[in-house]
């Protein structure tokens, strides 16, 4: 049991160190429509969240060519 606890602590400190250097491990948190002023859907917004520190990052994916 003590060995498993030590492994979890090492993994946790390694992931914190990776997050400190900006190497986050993201998981998709939410996916929403990206609209223009008239309400037309012009793209998708994918919101990612780091599973270790909780940092949120967003990516816009255009669905039309004229936005």
PDB file with SEQRES, HELIX, SHEET and CRYST1 records, atoms N, CA, C and O in Angstrom:
SEQRES   1 A   67  UNK UNK UNK UNK UNK UNK UNK UNK UNK UNK UNK UNK UNK          
SEQRES   2 A   67  UNK UNK UNK UNK UNK UNK UNK UNK UNK UNK UNK UNK UNK          
SEQRES   3 A   67  UNK UNK UNK UNK UNK UNK UNK UNK UNK UNK UNK UNK UNK          
SEQRES   4 A   67  UNK UNK UNK UNK UNK UNK UNK UNK UNK UNK UNK UNK UNK          
SEQRES   5 A   67  UNK UNK UNK UNK UNK UNK UNK UNK UNK UNK UNK UNK UNK          
SEQRES   6 A   67  UNK UNK                                                      
HELIX    1 AA1 UNK A    2  UNK A   20  1                                  19    
SHEET    1 AA1 3 UNK A  26  UNK A  35  0                                        
SHEET    2 AA1 3 UNK A  41  UNK A  50 -1                                        
SHEET    3 AA1 3 UNK A  56  UNK A  62 -1                                        
CRYST1    1.000    1.000    1.000  90.00  90.00  90.00 P 1           1          
ATOM      1  N   UNK A   1       0.819  -1.193   0.000  1.00  0.00           N  
ATOM      2  CA  UNK A   1       0.000   0.000   0.000  1.00  0.00           C  
ATOM      3  C   UNK A   1       0.862   1.256   0.000  1.00  0.00           C  
ATOM      4  O   UNK A   1       0.558   2.217  -0.707  1.00  0.00           O  
ATOM      5  N   UNK A   2       1.913   1.254   0.772  1.00  0.00           N  
ATOM      6  CA  UNK A   2       2.785   2.428   0.854  1.00  0.00           C  
ATOM      7  C   UNK A   2       3.474   2.690  -0.482  1.00  0.00           C  
ATOM      8  O   UNK A   2       3.688   3.844  -0.854  1.00  0.00           O  
ATOM      9  N   UNK A   3       3.823   1.615  -1.211  1.00  0.00           N  
ATOM     10  CA  UNK A   3       4.456   1.768  -2.522  1.00  0.00           C  
ATOM     11  C   UNK A   3       3.518   2.452  -3.513  1.00  0.00           C  
ATOM     12  O   UNK A   3       3.959   3.300  -4.289  1.00  0.00           O  
ATOM     13  N   UNK A   4       2.227   2.096  -3.501  1.00  0.00           N  
ATOM     14  CA  UNK A   4       1.259   2.734  -4.387  1.00  0.00           C  
ATOM     15  C   UNK A   4       1.120   4.210  -4.071  1.00  0.00           C  
ATOM     16  O   UNK A   4       0.996   5.030  -4.980  1.00  0.00           O  
ATOM     17  N   UNK A   5       1.139   4.556  -2.796  1.00  0.00           N  
ATOM     18  CA  UNK A   5       1.025   5.943  -2.386  1.00  0.00           C  
ATOM     19  C   UNK A   5       2.233   6.739  -2.872  1.00  0.00           C  
ATOM     20  O   UNK A   5       2.081   7.873  -3.327  1.00  0.00           O  
ATOM     21  N   UNK A   6       3.418   6.166  -2.783  1.00  0.00           N  
ATOM     22  CA  UNK A   6       4.624   6.841  -3.262  1.00  0.00           C  
ATOM     23  C   UNK A   6       4.575   7.055  -4.762  1.00  0.00           C  
ATOM     24  O   UNK A   6       5.006   8.103  -5.243  1.00  0.00           O  
ATOM     25  N   UNK A   7       4.056   6.083  -5.522  1.00  0.00           N  
ATOM     26  CA  UNK A   7       3.936   6.218  -6.974  1.00  0.00           C  
ATOM     27  C   UNK A   7       2.963   7.332  -7.328  1.00  0.00           C  
ATOM     28  O   UNK A   7       3.216   8.089  -8.265  1.00  0.00           O  
ATOM     29  N   UNK A   8       1.853   7.450  -6.599  1.00  0.00           N  
ATOM     30  CA  UNK A   8       0.885   8.505  -6.866  1.00  0.00           C  
ATOM     31  C   UNK A   8       1.487   9.871  -6.585  1.00  0.00           C  
ATOM     32  O   UNK A   8       1.246  10.819  -7.334  1.00  0.00           O  
ATOM     33  N   UNK A   9       2.265   9.985  -5.520  1.00  0.00           N  
ATOM     34  CA  UNK A   9       2.893  11.265  -5.187  1.00  0.00           C  
ATOM     35  C   UNK A   9       3.893  11.655  -6.263  1.00  0.00           C  
ATOM     36  O   UNK A   9       3.954  12.822  -6.650  1.00  0.00           O  
ATOM     37  N   UNK A  10       4.682  10.695  -6.758  1.00  0.00           N  
ATOM     38  CA  UNK A  10       5.662  10.981  -7.808  1.00  0.00           C  
ATOM     39  C   UNK A  10       4.955  11.394  -9.087  1.00  0.00           C  
ATOM     40  O   UNK A  10       5.364  12.360  -9.732  1.00  0.00           O  
ATOM     41  N   UNK A  11       3.894  10.675  -9.469  1.00  0.00           N  
ATOM     42  CA  UNK A  11       3.157  11.030 -10.672  1.00  0.00           C  
ATOM     43  C   UNK A  11       2.517  12.402 -10.524  1.00  0.00           C  
ATOM     44  O   UNK A  11       2.508  13.185 -11.474  1.00  0.00           O  
ATOM     45  N   UNK A  12       1.990  12.696  -9.367  1.00  0.00           N  
ATOM     46  CA  UNK A  12       1.352  13.970  -9.148  1.00  0.00           C  
ATOM     47  C   UNK A  12       2.372  15.100  -9.232  1.00  0.00           C  
ATOM     48  O   UNK A  12       2.083  16.141  -9.822  1.00  0.00           O  
ATOM     49  N   UNK A  13       3.555  14.918  -8.657  1.00  0.00           N  
ATOM     50  CA  UNK A  13       4.566  15.968  -8.710  1.00  0.00           C  
ATOM     51  C   UNK A  13       5.127  16.109 -10.131  1.00  0.00           C  
ATOM     52  O   UNK A  13       5.482  17.214 -10.542  1.00  0.00           O  
ATOM     53  N   UNK A  14       5.209  15.013 -10.879  1.00  0.00           N  
ATOM     54  CA  UNK A  14       5.665  15.094 -12.266  1.00  0.00           C  
ATOM     55  C   UNK A  14       4.663  15.854 -13.117  1.00  0.00           C  
ATOM     56  O   UNK A  14       5.056  16.649 -13.972  1.00  0.00           O  
ATOM     57  N   UNK A  15       3.368  15.623 -12.897  1.00  0.00           N  
ATOM     58  CA  UNK A  15       2.365  16.339 -13.683  1.00  0.00           C  
ATOM     59  C   UNK A  15       2.336  17.809 -13.310  1.00  0.00           C  
ATOM     60  O   UNK A  15       2.120  18.655 -14.177  1.00  0.00           O  
ATOM     61  N   UNK A  16       2.548  18.132 -12.047  1.00  0.00           N  
ATOM     62  CA  UNK A  16       2.618  19.535 -11.646  1.00  0.00           C  
ATOM     63  C   UNK A  16       3.812  20.221 -12.297  1.00  0.00           C  
ATOM     64  O   UNK A  16       3.721  21.377 -12.710  1.00  0.00           O  
ATOM     65  N   UNK A  17       4.921  19.511 -12.388  1.00  0.00           N  
ATOM     66  CA  UNK A  17       6.110  20.064 -13.020  1.00  0.00           C  
ATOM     67  C   UNK A  17       5.868  20.292 -14.510  1.00  0.00           C  
ATOM     68  O   UNK A  17       6.298  21.308 -15.056  1.00  0.00           O  
ATOM     69  N   UNK A  18       5.182  19.353 -15.175  1.00  0.00           N  
ATOM     70  CA  UNK A  18       4.849  19.527 -16.591  1.00  0.00           C  
ATOM     71  C   UNK A  18       3.950  20.741 -16.781  1.00  0.00           C  
ATOM     72  O   UNK A  18       4.146  21.518 -17.715  1.00  0.00           O  
ATOM     73  N   UNK A  19       2.962  20.911 -15.901  1.00  0.00           N  
ATOM     74  CA  UNK A  19       2.064  22.070 -15.994  1.00  0.00           C  
ATOM     75  C   UNK A  19       2.835  23.358 -15.757  1.00  0.00           C  
ATOM     76  O   UNK A  19       2.529  24.380 -16.371  1.00  0.00           O  
ATOM     77  N   UNK A  20       3.814  23.327 -14.889  1.00  0.00           N  
ATOM     78  CA  UNK A  20       4.628  24.501 -14.615  1.00  0.00           C  
ATOM     79  C   UNK A  20       5.364  24.958 -15.869  1.00  0.00           C  
ATOM     80  O   UNK A  20       5.545  26.156 -16.085  1.00  0.00           O  
ATOM     81  N   UNK A  21       5.788  24.006 -16.693  1.00  0.00           N  
ATOM     82  CA  UNK A  21       6.487  24.329 -17.935  1.00  0.00           C  
ATOM     83  C   UNK A  21       5.552  24.490 -19.124  1.00  0.00           C  
ATOM     84  O   UNK A  21       6.017  24.692 -20.246  1.00  0.00           O  
ATOM     85  N   UNK A  22       4.248  24.404 -18.902  1.00  0.00           N  
ATOM     86  CA  UNK A  22       3.274  24.630 -19.968  1.00  0.00           C  
ATOM     87  C   UNK A  22       2.925  23.397 -20.776  1.00  0.00           C  
ATOM     88  O   UNK A  22       2.336  23.521 -21.850  1.00  0.00           O  
ATOM     89  N   UNK A  23       3.265  22.225 -20.304  1.00  0.00           N  
ATOM     90  CA  UNK A  23       2.954  20.974 -21.015  1.00  0.00           C  
ATOM     91  C   UNK A  23       1.731  20.323 -20.364  1.00  0.00           C  
ATOM     92  O   UNK A  23       1.836  19.299 -19.690  1.00  0.00           O  
ATOM     93  N   UNK A  24       0.587  20.935 -20.581  1.00  0.00           N  
ATOM     94  CA  UNK A  24      -0.648  20.482 -19.953  1.00  0.00           C  
ATOM     95  C   UNK A  24      -1.218  19.269 -20.676  1.00  0.00           C  
ATOM     96  O   UNK A  24      -0.985  19.077 -21.869  1.00  0.00           O  
ATOM     97  N   UNK A  25      -1.965  18.456 -19.943  1.00  0.00           N  
ATOM     98  CA  UNK A  25      -2.665  17.313 -20.519  1.00  0.00           C  
ATOM     99  C   UNK A  25      -4.146  17.673 -20.553  1.00  0.00           C  
ATOM    100  O   UNK A  25      -4.839  17.616 -19.537  1.00  0.00           O  
ATOM    101  N   UNK A  26      -4.616  18.044 -21.741  1.00  0.00           N  
ATOM    102  CA  UNK A  26      -5.976  18.564 -21.885  1.00  0.00           C  
ATOM    103  C   UNK A  26      -6.988  17.465 -22.150  1.00  0.00           C  
ATOM    104  O   UNK A  26      -6.683  16.438 -22.756  1.00  0.00           O  
ATOM    105  N   UNK A  27      -8.194  17.710 -21.682  1.00  0.00           N  
ATOM    106  CA  UNK A  27      -9.349  16.863 -21.941  1.00  0.00           C  
ATOM    107  C   UNK A  27     -10.467  17.787 -22.413  1.00  0.00           C  
ATOM    108  O   UNK A  27     -10.595  18.902 -21.907  1.00  0.00           O  
ATOM    109  N   UNK A  28     -11.276  17.345 -23.372  1.00  0.00           N  
ATOM    110  CA  UNK A  28     -12.349  18.195 -23.885  1.00  0.00           C  
ATOM    111  C   UNK A  28     -13.373  18.399 -22.777  1.00  0.00           C  
ATOM    112  O   UNK A  28     -13.924  17.443 -22.230  1.00  0.00           O  
ATOM    113  N   UNK A  29     -13.612  19.665 -22.462  1.00  0.00           N  
ATOM    114  CA  UNK A  29     -14.532  20.032 -21.391  1.00  0.00           C  
ATOM    115  C   UNK A  29     -15.917  20.340 -21.942  1.00  0.00           C  
ATOM    116  O   UNK A  29     -16.923  19.902 -21.386  1.00  0.00           O  
ATOM    117  N   UNK A  30     -15.967  21.104 -23.049  1.00  0.00           N  
ATOM    118  CA  UNK A  30     -17.245  21.511 -23.620  1.00  0.00           C  
ATOM    119  C   UNK A  30     -17.045  21.856 -25.095  1.00  0.00           C  
ATOM    120  O   UNK A  30     -15.961  22.272 -25.503  1.00  0.00           O  
ATOM    121  N   UNK A  31     -18.092  21.680 -25.881  1.00  0.00           N  
ATOM    122  CA  UNK A  31     -18.075  22.049 -27.304  1.00  0.00           C  
ATOM    123  C   UNK A  31     -19.325  22.874 -27.579  1.00  0.00           C  
ATOM    124  O   UNK A  31     -20.445  22.419 -27.345  1.00  0.00           O  
ATOM    125  N   UNK A  32     -19.123  24.090 -28.079  1.00  0.00           N  
ATOM    126  CA  UNK A  32     -20.244  24.991 -28.314  1.00  0.00           C  
ATOM    127  C   UNK A  32     -20.177  25.586 -29.709  1.00  0.00           C  
ATOM    128  O   UNK A  32     -19.124  25.600 -30.346  1.00  0.00           O  
ATOM    129  N   UNK A  33     -21.332  26.081 -30.178  1.00  0.00           N  
ATOM    130  CA  UNK A  33     -21.389  26.757 -31.473  1.00  0.00           C  
ATOM    131  C   UNK A  33     -20.841  28.169 -31.342  1.00  0.00           C  
ATOM    132  O   UNK A  33     -21.046  28.837 -30.329  1.00  0.00           O  
ATOM    133  N   UNK A  34     -20.138  28.615 -32.383  1.00  0.00           N  
ATOM    134  CA  UNK A  34     -19.597  29.972 -32.446  1.00  0.00           C  
ATOM    135  C   UNK A  34     -20.441  30.715 -33.473  1.00  0.00           C  
ATOM    136  O   UNK A  34     -20.487  30.317 -34.637  1.00  0.00           O  
ATOM    137  N   UNK A  35     -21.113  31.796 -33.055  1.00  0.00           N  
ATOM    138  CA  UNK A  35     -22.055  32.490 -33.934  1.00  0.00           C  
ATOM    139  C   UNK A  35     -21.590  33.906 -34.230  1.00  0.00           C  
ATOM    140  O   UNK A  35     -20.783  34.478 -33.497  1.00  0.00           O  
ATOM    141  N   UNK A  36     -22.118  34.467 -35.328  1.00  0.00           N  
ATOM    142  CA  UNK A  36     -21.845  35.864 -35.651  1.00  0.00           C  
ATOM    143  C   UNK A  36     -22.925  36.740 -35.029  1.00  0.00           C  
ATOM    144  O   UNK A  36     -23.743  36.250 -34.250  1.00  0.00           O  
ATOM    145  N   UNK A  37     -22.941  38.030 -35.363  1.00  0.00           N  
ATOM    146  CA  UNK A  37     -23.882  38.976 -34.766  1.00  0.00           C  
ATOM    147  C   UNK A  37     -25.336  38.665 -35.137  1.00  0.00           C  
ATOM    148  O   UNK A  37     -26.251  38.995 -34.383  1.00  0.00           O  
ATOM    149  N   UNK A  38     -25.549  38.037 -36.283  1.00  0.00           N  
ATOM    150  CA  UNK A  38     -26.909  37.700 -36.725  1.00  0.00           C  
ATOM    151  C   UNK A  38     -27.410  36.376 -36.183  1.00  0.00           C  
ATOM    152  O   UNK A  38     -28.569  36.019 -36.396  1.00  0.00           O  
ATOM    153  N   UNK A  39     -26.559  35.645 -35.487  1.00  0.00           N  
ATOM    154  CA  UNK A  39     -26.973  34.362 -34.912  1.00  0.00           C  
ATOM    155  C   UNK A  39     -26.677  33.165 -35.780  1.00  0.00           C  
ATOM    156  O   UNK A  39     -27.051  32.045 -35.431  1.00  0.00           O  
ATOM    157  N   UNK A  40     -26.007  33.374 -36.915  1.00  0.00           N  
ATOM    158  CA  UNK A  40     -25.649  32.247 -37.790  1.00  0.00           C  
ATOM    159  C   UNK A  40     -24.433  31.519 -37.218  1.00  0.00           C  
ATOM    160  O   UNK A  40     -23.485  32.145 -36.744  1.00  0.00           O  
ATOM    161  N   UNK A  41     -24.476  30.213 -37.269  1.00  0.00           N  
ATOM    162  CA  UNK A  41     -23.352  29.409 -36.788  1.00  0.00           C  
ATOM    163  C   UNK A  41     -22.231  29.492 -37.816  1.00  0.00           C  
ATOM    164  O   UNK A  41     -22.405  29.108 -38.973  1.00  0.00           O  
ATOM    165  N   UNK A  42     -21.082  29.997 -37.382  1.00  0.00           N  
ATOM    166  CA  UNK A  42     -19.944  30.123 -38.302  1.00  0.00           C  
ATOM    167  C   UNK A  42     -18.762  29.257 -37.889  1.00  0.00           C  
ATOM    168  O   UNK A  42     -17.752  29.207 -38.590  1.00  0.00           O  
ATOM    169  N   UNK A  43     -18.883  28.577 -36.758  1.00  0.00           N  
ATOM    170  CA  UNK A  43     -17.793  27.730 -36.317  1.00  0.00           C  
ATOM    171  C   UNK A  43     -18.124  27.003 -35.030  1.00  0.00           C  
ATOM    172  O   UNK A  43     -19.215  27.135 -34.476  1.00  0.00           O  
ATOM    173  N   UNK A  44     -17.159  26.236 -34.574  1.00  0.00           N  
ATOM    174  CA  UNK A  44     -17.274  25.509 -33.310  1.00  0.00           C  
ATOM    175  C   UNK A  44     -16.199  26.019 -32.370  1.00  0.00           C  
ATOM    176  O   UNK A  44     -15.090  26.339 -32.797  1.00  0.00           O  
ATOM    177  N   UNK A  45     -16.526  26.092 -31.104  1.00  0.00           N  
ATOM    178  CA  UNK A  45     -15.579  26.459 -30.063  1.00  0.00           C  
ATOM    179  C   UNK A  45     -15.395  25.244 -29.177  1.00  0.00           C  
ATOM    180  O   UNK A  45     -16.346  24.776 -28.550  1.00  0.00           O  
ATOM    181  N   UNK A  46     -14.174  24.730 -29.123  1.00  0.00           N  
ATOM    182  CA  UNK A  46     -13.880  23.577 -28.284  1.00  0.00           C  
ATOM    183  C   UNK A  46     -13.113  24.083 -27.072  1.00  0.00           C  
ATOM    184  O   UNK A  46     -12.060  24.706 -27.201  1.00  0.00           O  
ATOM    185  N   UNK A  47     -13.654  23.809 -25.905  1.00  0.00           N  
ATOM    186  CA  UNK A  47     -13.050  24.252 -24.655  1.00  0.00           C  
ATOM    187  C   UNK A  47     -12.402  23.046 -23.993  1.00  0.00           C  
ATOM    188  O   UNK A  47     -13.063  22.048 -23.704  1.00  0.00           O  
ATOM    189  N   UNK A  48     -11.090  23.153 -23.756  1.00  0.00           N  
ATOM    190  CA  UNK A  48     -10.316  22.081 -23.145  1.00  0.00           C  
ATOM    191  C   UNK A  48      -9.922  22.481 -21.734  1.00  0.00           C  
ATOM    192  O   UNK A  48      -9.788  23.664 -21.422  1.00  0.00           O  
ATOM    193  N   UNK A  49      -9.739  21.477 -20.887  1.00  0.00           N  
ATOM    194  CA  UNK A  49      -9.328  21.732 -19.513  1.00  0.00           C  
ATOM    195  C   UNK A  49      -8.241  20.742 -19.120  1.00  0.00           C  
ATOM    196  O   UNK A  49      -8.357  19.545 -19.387  1.00  0.00           O  
ATOM    197  N   UNK A  50      -7.180  21.246 -18.482  1.00  0.00           N  
ATOM    198  CA  UNK A  50      -6.091  20.383 -18.017  1.00  0.00           C  
ATOM    199  C   UNK A  50      -6.596  19.524 -16.865  1.00  0.00           C  
ATOM    200  O   UNK A  50      -7.266  20.021 -15.959  1.00  0.00           O  
ATOM    201  N   UNK A  51      -6.277  18.245 -16.903  1.00  0.00           N  
ATOM    202  CA  UNK A  51      -6.791  17.340 -15.869  1.00  0.00           C  
ATOM    203  C   UNK A  51      -5.991  17.454 -14.574  1.00  0.00           C  
ATOM    204  O   UNK A  51      -6.417  16.923 -13.548  1.00  0.00           O  
ATOM    205  N   UNK A  52      -4.850  18.130 -14.594  1.00  0.00           N  
ATOM    206  CA  UNK A  52      -4.030  18.246 -13.393  1.00  0.00           C  
ATOM    207  C   UNK A  52      -4.204  19.582 -12.684  1.00  0.00           C  
ATOM    208  O   UNK A  52      -4.412  19.613 -11.471  1.00  0.00           O  
ATOM    209  N   UNK A  53      -4.121  20.685 -13.422  1.00  0.00           N  
ATOM    210  CA  UNK A  53      -4.159  21.999 -12.772  1.00  0.00           C  
ATOM    211  C   UNK A  53      -5.444  22.769 -13.043  1.00  0.00           C  
ATOM    212  O   UNK A  53      -5.718  23.748 -12.349  1.00  0.00           O  
ATOM    213  N   UNK A  54      -6.242  22.361 -14.029  1.00  0.00           N  
ATOM    214  CA  UNK A  54      -7.507  23.017 -14.294  1.00  0.00           C  
ATOM    215  C   UNK A  54      -7.444  24.176 -15.263  1.00  0.00           C  
ATOM    216  O   UNK A  54      -8.439  24.880 -15.433  1.00  0.00           O  
ATOM    217  N   UNK A  55      -6.298  24.402 -15.912  1.00  0.00           N  
ATOM    218  CA  UNK A  55      -6.196  25.497 -16.869  1.00  0.00           C  
ATOM    219  C   UNK A  55      -7.154  25.258 -18.035  1.00  0.00           C  
ATOM    220  O   UNK A  55      -7.282  24.142 -18.539  1.00  0.00           O  
ATOM    221  N   UNK A  56      -7.825  26.337 -18.451  1.00  0.00           N  
ATOM    222  CA  UNK A  56      -8.798  26.235 -19.532  1.00  0.00           C  
ATOM    223  C   UNK A  56      -8.211  26.864 -20.792  1.00  0.00           C  
ATOM    224  O   UNK A  56      -7.611  27.938 -20.741  1.00  0.00           O  
ATOM    225  N   UNK A  57      -8.391  26.182 -21.921  1.00  0.00           N  
ATOM    226  CA  UNK A  57      -7.900  26.637 -23.216  1.00  0.00           C  
ATOM    227  C   UNK A  57      -9.010  26.453 -24.237  1.00  0.00           C  
ATOM    228  O   UNK A  57      -9.764  25.483 -24.176  1.00  0.00           O  
ATOM    229  N   UNK A  58      -9.106  27.382 -25.169  1.00  0.00           N  
ATOM    230  CA  UNK A  58     -10.151  27.298 -26.182  1.00  0.00           C  
ATOM    231  C   UNK A  58      -9.583  27.299 -27.584  1.00  0.00           C  
ATOM    232  O   UNK A  58      -8.568  27.942 -27.850  1.00  0.00           O  
ATOM    233  N   UNK A  59     -10.234  26.580 -28.478  1.00  0.00           N  
ATOM    234  CA  UNK A  59      -9.835  26.501 -29.879  1.00  0.00           C  
ATOM    235  C   UNK A  59     -11.056  26.768 -30.743  1.00  0.00           C  
ATOM    236  O   UNK A  59     -12.099  26.138 -30.568  1.00  0.00           O  
ATOM    237  N   UNK A  60     -10.922  27.718 -31.691  1.00  0.00           N  
ATOM    238  CA  UNK A  60     -12.010  28.009 -32.621  1.00  0.00           C  
ATOM    239  C   UNK A  60     -11.769  27.253 -33.913  1.00  0.00           C  
ATOM    240  O   UNK A  60     -10.668  27.281 -34.463  1.00  0.00           O  
ATOM    241  N   UNK A  61     -12.807  26.573 -34.398  1.00  0.00           N  
ATOM    242  CA  UNK A  61     -12.721  25.837 -35.658  1.00  0.00           C  
ATOM    243  C   UNK A  61     -13.758  26.458 -36.616  1.00  0.00           C  
ATOM    244  O   UNK A  61     -14.962  26.338 -36.389  1.00  0.00           O  
ATOM    245  N   UNK A  62     -13.287  27.120 -37.684  1.00  0.00           N  
ATOM    246  CA  UNK A  62     -14.239  27.755 -38.614  1.00  0.00           C  
ATOM    247  C   UNK A  62     -14.973  26.711 -39.453  1.00  0.00           C  
ATOM    248  O   UNK A  62     -14.383  25.729 -39.903  1.00  0.00           O  
ATOM    249  N   UNK A  63     -16.270  26.941 -39.655  1.00  0.00           N  
ATOM    250  CA  UNK A  63     -17.065  26.088 -40.522  1.00  0.00           C  
ATOM    251  C   UNK A  63     -17.379  26.775 -41.848  1.00  0.00           C  
ATOM    252  O   UNK A  63     -17.781  26.116 -42.807  1.00  0.00           O  
ATOM    253  N   UNK A  64     -17.201  28.081 -41.906  1.00  0.00           N  
ATOM    254  CA  UNK A  64     -17.408  28.850 -43.130  1.00  0.00           C  
ATOM    255  C   UNK A  64     -16.117  29.554 -43.502  1.00  0.00           C  
ATOM    256  O   UNK A  64     -15.230  29.710 -42.663  1.00  0.00           O  
ATOM    257  N   UNK A  65     -16.006  29.978 -44.747  1.00  0.00           N  
ATOM    258  CA  UNK A  65     -14.763  30.597 -45.198  1.00  0.00           C  
ATOM    259  C   UNK A  65     -14.747  32.115 -45.027  1.00  0.00           C  
ATOM    260  O   UNK A  65     -13.683  32.728 -45.119  1.00  0.00           O  
ATOM    261  N   UNK A  66     -15.893  32.730 -44.781  1.00  0.00           N  
ATOM    262  CA  UNK A  66     -15.942  34.187 -44.742  1.00  0.00           C  
ATOM    263  C   UNK A  66     -16.258  34.721 -43.350  1.00  0.00           C  
ATOM    264  O   UNK A  66     -17.209  35.489 -43.209  1.00  0.00           O  
ATOM    265  N   UNK A  67     -15.549  34.373 -42.378  1.00  0.00           N  
ATOM    266  CA  UNK A  67     -15.790  34.909 -41.043  1.00  0.00           C  
ATOM    267  C   UNK A  67     -14.583  35.655 -40.618  1.00  0.00           C  
ATOM    268  O   UNK A  67     -14.552  36.202 -39.515  1.00  0.00           O  
TER     269      UNK A  67                                                      
END                                                                             
